[in-house]
Amino acid sequence: MSPNDDRKIREKLQQKTWNEIKTNDSWAIFKIMAEFVDGYERLSKIGPCVSIFGSARTKPDHPYYKLAEEVAFKLTQNGFGVITGGGPGIMEAGNKGANRGKGISVGLNIELPFEQHDNPWIDPGKSLDFDYFFVRKVMFVKYSQGFVVMPGGFGTLDELFEAITLIQTKKLVASQLS
């Protein structure tokens, strides 16, 4: 962990007054709105895509990495682009397979103090950075025609349960999830 990361964590954990909290909440609305507008404007042009969810910690020599890369490649051969969380592991494998298949390769990154960084297989101009998980999840769902869920941790489960909840409430079609 770098000194800059350490400083960011300390700043986030500092106690704030009620007035500071209320003021920050009011201005956060504009940041949230900006993330939605940027995401809508940039992703509205990508065409049909499938989101691939999975662990950031999967290494390139792991069978799941290879499987995610192959699935992404085959998706591009069938006219779909690929959207991932934009980081390492399964996300990198998905973007790598899309890149190998000469398809659209999108990365929706989240600002985290550890492990998350853009992978090199995302198309230029198709890497978006988010501060808010819920905005990022809206982008995954809004611009995906389907979902592939690979093994992962809590983030993968969060994305999976978002999709399952939307299926349960009839906001998504069940055949979109595999």
C-alpha positions as CSV (number, residue, x, y, z in Angstrom):
1,M,0.0,0.0,0.0
2,S,1.4,3.4,-1.0
3,P,1.5,6.4,1.4
4,N,-1.1,8.0,-0.8
5,D,-3.5,5.0,-0.3
6,D,-2.8,5.2,3.4
7,R,-3.6,8.9,3.5
8,K,-6.9,8.3,1.6
9,I,-8.0,5.7,4.1
10,R,-7.2,7.9,7.0
11,E,-9.2,10.8,5.5
12,K,-12.2,8.6,4.9
13,L,-12.2,7.4,8.5
14,Q,-11.9,10.9,10.2
15,Q,-14.9,11.8,12.2
16,K,-17.2,14.5,10.6
17,T,-19.7,16.9,12.1
18,W,-23.3,16.5,11.3
19,N,-23.2,19.8,9.3
20,E,-20.2,18.4,7.2
21,I,-22.2,15.2,6.5
22,K,-25.3,17.1,5.4
23,T,-23.3,19.5,3.2
24,N,-21.3,16.7,1.6
25,D,-24.6,14.8,0.9
26,S,-26.1,17.7,-0.9
27,W,-23.1,18.2,-3.2
28,A,-22.7,14.4,-3.7
29,I,-25.9,14.5,-5.8
30,F,-24.1,16.4,-8.5
31,K,-21.2,13.8,-8.5
32,I,-23.7,11.0,-8.8
33,M,-25.6,12.7,-11.6
34,A,-22.3,13.3,-13.4
35,E,-21.5,9.6,-13.2
36,F,-24.9,8.7,-14.6
37,V,-24.7,11.2,-17.5
38,D,-21.1,10.2,-18.4
39,G,-22.0,6.5,-18.3
40,Y,-25.2,7.0,-20.4
41,E,-23.5,9.1,-23.0
42,R,-20.4,6.9,-23.4
43,L,-22.2,3.5,-23.2
44,S,-25.1,4.3,-25.4
45,K,-22.8,3.9,-28.4
46,I,-21.3,0.5,-27.7
47,G,-23.9,-1.8,-29.2
48,P,-25.1,-5.2,-27.9
49,C,-22.9,-6.5,-25.1
50,V,-22.7,-9.2,-22.4
51,S,-21.3,-8.5,-18.9
52,I,-18.9,-10.9,-17.4
53,F,-18.5,-10.9,-13.6
54,G,-15.8,-12.7,-11.6
55,S,-12.9,-12.5,-9.3
56,A,-10.2,-9.9,-9.5
57,R,-7.7,-12.3,-8.0
58,T,-7.8,-15.1,-10.6
59,K,-4.4,-15.6,-12.2
60,P,-3.8,-15.9,-16.0
61,D,-2.8,-19.6,-15.6
62,H,-6.0,-20.6,-13.8
63,P,-8.6,-22.6,-15.8
64,Y,-11.4,-20.0,-14.9
65,Y,-9.3,-17.2,-16.4
66,K,-8.9,-19.2,-19.6
67,L,-12.6,-20.1,-19.6
68,A,-13.6,-16.4,-19.2
69,E,-11.2,-15.4,-22.0
70,E,-12.7,-18.1,-24.3
71,V,-16.3,-17.2,-23.5
72,A,-15.6,-13.6,-24.2
73,F,-13.9,-14.5,-27.5
74,K,-16.9,-16.6,-28.6
75,L,-19.3,-13.8,-27.6
76,T,-17.5,-11.4,-30.0
77,Q,-17.7,-14.0,-32.7
78,N,-21.5,-14.0,-32.3
79,G,-21.9,-10.2,-32.5
80,F,-21.6,-9.2,-28.8
81,G,-19.2,-6.9,-27.1
82,V,-18.0,-7.6,-23.5
83,I,-18.4,-5.4,-20.4
84,T,-16.4,-6.2,-17.3
85,G,-15.4,-4.4,-14.1
86,G,-12.3,-3.4,-15.9
87,G,-9.8,-4.8,-13.4
88,P,-7.5,-7.8,-13.2
89,G,-8.4,-11.5,-13.0
90,I,-11.6,-12.7,-14.6
91,M,-12.4,-9.1,-15.7
92,E,-9.0,-8.9,-17.5
93,A,-9.7,-12.3,-19.1
94,G,-13.1,-11.1,-20.4
95,N,-11.6,-8.0,-21.9
96,K,-8.7,-9.9,-23.3
97,G,-11.0,-12.4,-25.1
98,A,-13.1,-9.6,-26.5
99,N,-9.9,-7.9,-27.7
100,R,-8.7,-11.1,-29.3
101,G,-12.0,-11.5,-31.1
102,K,-11.8,-7.9,-32.3
103,G,-15.0,-7.1,-30.5
104,I,-16.0,-4.2,-28.2
105,S,-14.2,-4.4,-24.9
106,V,-15.6,-2.2,-22.1
107,G,-14.3,-1.7,-18.5
108,L,-16.4,-0.2,-15.7
109,N,-13.8,0.5,-13.0
110,I,-14.6,1.3,-9.4
111,E,-12.3,3.5,-7.3
112,L,-11.0,1.3,-4.5
113,P,-8.0,1.7,-2.2
114,F,-6.6,-1.7,-3.2
115,E,-6.3,-4.0,-6.2
116,Q,-8.5,-2.3,-8.8
117,H,-6.8,-0.8,-11.8
118,D,-7.5,-0.7,-15.5
119,N,-6.5,-3.8,-17.4
120,P,-4.7,-3.3,-20.8
121,W,-7.4,-5.1,-22.9
122,I,-10.1,-2.4,-22.6
123,D,-10.7,-0.5,-25.9
124,P,-9.5,3.2,-25.9
125,G,-12.2,5.4,-24.7
126,K,-14.2,2.6,-23.2
127,S,-12.8,2.6,-19.7
128,L,-15.1,4.4,-17.2
129,D,-14.3,5.1,-13.6
130,F,-16.9,5.2,-10.9
131,D,-16.9,6.3,-7.3
132,Y,-20.4,4.8,-6.6
133,F,-21.1,1.1,-6.8
134,F,-24.8,1.6,-7.5
135,V,-24.1,3.8,-10.5
136,R,-21.7,1.2,-11.9
137,K,-24.3,-1.6,-11.4
138,V,-26.9,0.4,-13.3
139,M,-24.5,0.7,-16.2
140,F,-23.8,-3.1,-16.1
141,V,-27.5,-3.9,-16.3
142,K,-28.7,-1.1,-18.6
143,Y,-26.2,-1.9,-21.3
144,S,-26.0,-5.7,-21.2
145,Q,-28.1,-8.1,-23.1
146,G,-26.9,-11.0,-20.9
147,F,-24.6,-11.9,-18.0
148,V,-21.9,-14.5,-17.5
149,V,-21.1,-15.1,-13.8
150,M,-17.7,-16.7,-13.0
151,P,-16.4,-17.6,-9.5
152,G,-15.6,-14.6,-7.4
153,G,-16.0,-12.9,-4.1
154,F,-18.4,-10.4,-2.5
155,G,-18.3,-8.0,-5.5
156,T,-19.2,-10.8,-7.9
157,L,-22.0,-11.9,-5.5
158,D,-23.3,-8.3,-5.3
159,E,-23.5,-8.1,-9.1
160,L,-25.1,-11.5,-9.4
161,F,-27.7,-10.7,-6.7
162,E,-28.5,-7.4,-8.5
163,A,-29.2,-9.3,-11.7
164,I,-31.2,-12.0,-9.9
165,T,-33.3,-9.4,-8.0
166,L,-34.1,-7.7,-11.3
167,I,-35.1,-11.1,-12.8
168,Q,-37.3,-11.8,-9.8
169,T,-39.0,-8.4,-10.1
170,K,-39.5,-9.0,-13.8
171,K,-37.2,-6.1,-14.8
172,L,-34.9,-8.5,-16.6
173,V,-35.6,-11.7,-18.6
174,A,-34.2,-14.8,-16.8
175,S,-32.6,-16.1,-20.0
176,Q,-30.1,-13.3,-19.8
177,L,-28.2,-14.9,-16.9
178,S,-25.8,-17.9,-17.3
